[in-house]
């Protein structure tokens, strides 16, 4: 179902007008209220009055994660702290946490955005929605909670738990029809169900709304089979709002970005120039309705490409896809870990990949060696990355921190 | 219905509007709020063609109007109720209204104008009572109604109103607000400029906040009412806390 037809199916030319109006008023506000933006616009000699179309956005400087860390805790807020009604933070898995503040209107907008994502995958007022994200500074739990209540679903804030058995019991007893969590946590639940001997038919799940980390079509197919639901992807990041930035519709062919609130750009991470339409690059977002923590051209570090063709679902909002490389290689499971290290001053990167139990002749050294070579070769081809590849036992890379997979382990001391 | 991109205008070398973009959809009531001197009246006068556009564009019903003369713009269905009423004091109420239908009178057939006059009188019965009175002898509220009625005589699809509540008794303000709502029900789209932000946001669907010639905020009326900056600057809330 389309939650807000007026905006999700807006004519592209009307969206263009809406975006420029909102962008201009956001620029006027950040220039007046955020010292960081006043300073970088002034040093780059940028006159924000010259931003006359969405294309002109590319003449503005980027905001990076490092800028946000330097502003810890409140320096990027565009309103006084007394106007903030909620604080969230990034998990800080790759460094110091970023603190994000929301005004009343920001929460209202966020609720609308997650309500859209939930509705798009078919969740309605008749669903029992179990939210297994942590209810904490992390945005996953509260973000979806508001949206699910807003559309009138019955919400079970089961939160993340290191005891999957408890989660499964709740799912069974409360007849949960939709599960919201990270893909790796869903996998953990699937494994636990097998160990507990709970057949998926004993549950009432119809829909899985998974996100907060990249996952593959392969994992999707596996989870759909093991949990007897249809799973959907969604995308968001705390710096921009949390979940609700983009989500899949029932077509499962890309994630619709809520462009009436966030302007998306895709850039070449090396040249920092916009890529051609449909090409892969780094996602860059500008918030155009946020009051508390507006960001101009925020570099997400996430790779994706946009799908310029309209979607059959009737939404006019553009779609993005997140690319995966490992998923295309037979014999690997969807689990991997990157280990960053330094040997004698030289930076090294190691990629640890879990092998799949289904790999034929798994115990033959020759097979494993060939697999390792294939992965290393593909990494070099597609990413230009010289990495040491090691293989890990099936099911050995399943540890999660707060329901989020630890994808990167940084062993460098400085 | 109305679409404005990067509008700049002003008086001589004085640039008042510094790149305004806004839109009004058919059937909406949209308000522009802002302090004295923010550029609210300049904006309406520029749309009406009274003040010249320096750069940017104004589209009305997909037609570019930023280079058109005021009478052409009225002819397209975009009428202005100016700030401070500006009725013709030495003329009677009826003569004022007839002038409002000037464009129709230029055509030979006068019957549509007569029909519009009847409609306008039914909207403002007080004006029928005062039909032959000189406009200068009316009260402030009655003059405001006359100014609105005069604009309606041109049968606009977009009615722009500049500070209709200025200098008028609160009771009459309520009556004018009721008329605005009634007009919208009749299919007239309304762009309302007000210093009385509370009254304007109560009736409008959406609003823009204008500050020194730039739009600093836009959103639905409820969002603007929820915004603490709007509350502090335009709704007189948190008065004591401002100096903290």
Interface residues (C-beta under 8 A of the other chain):
Chain A: X14 X17 X18 X20 X21 X22 X24 X25 X28 X29 X32 X49 X52 X79 X80 X82 X83 X103 X104 X105 X108 X289 X291
Chain B: X3 X5 X6 X18 X19 X21 X22 X23 X208 X211 X214 X215 X216 X217 X218 X219 X223 X226 X227 X228 X229
